Amino acid sequence: FGFKLHLIVSDKGEIINFDITPGNTHDGNINLIANLTKNLFGKLIGDKGYISNKLFNFLFSNNIQLITKIKKNMKNKLMNIYDKFLLRKRAIIETINDQLKNICYIEHTRHRSFDNMIANVVSGLMAYTFQEKKPAIAAHFDKYKPDLVINIGDELDQHAISMHDSNPNLPSAGDELRMSRVYIKELEKIFPKMT
């Protein structure tokens, strides 16, 4: 018997939301994800444990695009380069979990009461938030400071209007357009002078 800490973190390593559940709660539990993602929108990066049509559709209906790697038995699909970049940086959550365990000491097996366990976890989370340097996704544009950024398109998968067979479980053309608007706004923030 134990408990599990679930986290949503930003690309800057900040903890956005957390939940504590019994240890046997599945990471992809819809009620858990609904609680964690309340008032959020944009992209959510997860591991293969979050692959589920039901979860994808729930998040998509709440303006959140779930991005995961695919399982070996799944059909490959196109993914834009920005999403691939984000997916490669998913390990940031593992680094944060490691820091919470080894620097903030939230992993403890001998609590004498539930209240003590909660106090220990919340104290560790608070200590983490005061760290000056947090694990973060370092975008290449900060390192190289480009003078010119050219957008060559391909923000959409466009499977809905493809000549190949379309998967009815994937977003429609209108849904893809709505998702791309969110993505374009993100790009505009990063590259205000993009052509």
Disulfide bonds with the S-S distance in Angstrom:
none
